[in-house]
Amino acid sequence: MRRVLALSFVLLAACGGAEDKEPETPRISADTVPSLALLGRGRGDRVGQVEGYGSGSSCREAVDASRRAAEAGDIPDEPPPEHDDEVKEILNNGAYLNRCDVAEDSAIDICAVVKDGGVTGVTVELSAGTANQADCIADAVRRLEFPAHEAASVPRTHFAPH
């Protein structure tokens, strides 16, 4: 890398395109040094206010996609109220939280987009926890079975600390 920078600097200087100043120091990141990408981002280590999406789209991304589909006339704008009530009841149950080992003093906010009986997007915010725990909850929500409807429901729920 230094040879390439030095050669570029010499060529620019020879052509009169550069002054006699040092080349910029390259920035080190996972993009410039591929081995850094192997180290990961340390998602499980950070404790505090965290957000997770699990293995798919966020709530915002899924809402935007659903809105575009509704505007195109591909699906109705909203499901009937009784459908939304059923979806909220399942999300509010909270039994799925047990598999993620979340601390009892953590507040949990969940936004999910439910369409055709499945979850197309979910965002989980934890007041005290790790990103791995937030991702675990998001993936647990994705495994829930909801009543099917072609329009998207966007239930939100909040679990307060004990």
ChimeraX attribute file (.defattr): number of C-alpha atoms within 10 A of each C-alpha:
attribute: neighborCount
match mode: 1-to-1
recipient: residues
	/A:1	7
	/A:2	10
	/A:3	8
	/A:4	9
	/A:5	14
	/A:6	13
	/A:7	12
	/A:8	14
	/A:9	19
	/A:10	15
	/A:11	13
	/A:12	13
	/A:13	14
	/A:14	10
	/A:15	9
	/A:16	9
	/A:17	10
	/A:18	15
	/A:19	9
	/A:20	8
	/A:21	8
	/A:22	9
	/A:23	12
	/A:24	7
	/A:25	8
	/A:26	10
	/A:27	9
	/A:28	10
	/A:29	11
	/A:30	14
	/A:31	10
	/A:32	11
	/A:33	11
	/A:34	11
	/A:35	11
	/A:36	13
	/A:37	12
	/A:38	9
	/A:39	9
	/A:40	9
	/A:41	11
	/A:42	10
	/A:43	15
	/A:44	13
	/A:45	11
	/A:46	14
	/A:47	15
	/A:48	13
	/A:49	16
	/A:50	20
	/A:51	23
	/A:52	25
	/A:53	25
	/A:54	23
	/A:55	13
	/A:56	18
	/A:57	18
	/A:58	21
	/A:59	24
	/A:60	15
	/A:61	16
	/A:62	22
	/A:63	21
	/A:64	11
	/A:65	15
	/A:66	22
	/A:67	17
	/A:68	13
	/A:69	15
	/A:70	16
	/A:71	12
	/A:72	10
	/A:73	10
	/A:74	12
	/A:75	17
	/A:76	16
	/A:77	16
	/A:78	15
	/A:79	16
	/A:80	11
	/A:81	10
	/A:82	9
	/A:83	15
	/A:84	18
	/A:85	12
	/A:86	13
	/A:87	23
	/A:88	18
	/A:89	13
	/A:90	17
	/A:91	21
	/A:92	16
	/A:93	10
	/A:94	14
	/A:95	10
	/A:96	18
	/A:97	18
	/A:98	10
	/A:99	11
	/A:100	16
	/A:101	11
	/A:102	19
	/A:103	13
	/A:104	10
	/A:105	12
	/A:106	18
	/A:107	18
	/A:108	23
	/A:109	17
	/A:110	24
	/A:111	22
	/A:112	30
	/A:113	26
	/A:114	28
	/A:115	21
	/A:116	15
	/A:117	16
	/A:118	19
	/A:119	25
	/A:120	21
	/A:121	26
	/A:122	31
	/A:123	26
	/A:124	28
	/A:125	25
	/A:126	24
	/A:127	17
	/A:128	21
	/A:129	24
	/A:130	23
	/A:131	25
	/A:132	21
	/A:133	27
	/A:134	30
	/A:135	25
	/A:136	23
	/A:137	30
	/A:138	31
	/A:139	22
	/A:140	17
	/A:141	25
	/A:142	22
	/A:143	12
	/A:144	13
	/A:145	15
	/A:146	20
	/A:147	14
	/A:148	15
	/A:149	19
	/A:150	15
	/A:151	21
	/A:152	28
	/A:153	26
	/A:154	20
	/A:155	20
	/A:156	18
	/A:157	17
	/A:158	15
	/A:159	14
	/A:160	12
	/A:161	12
	/A:162	8
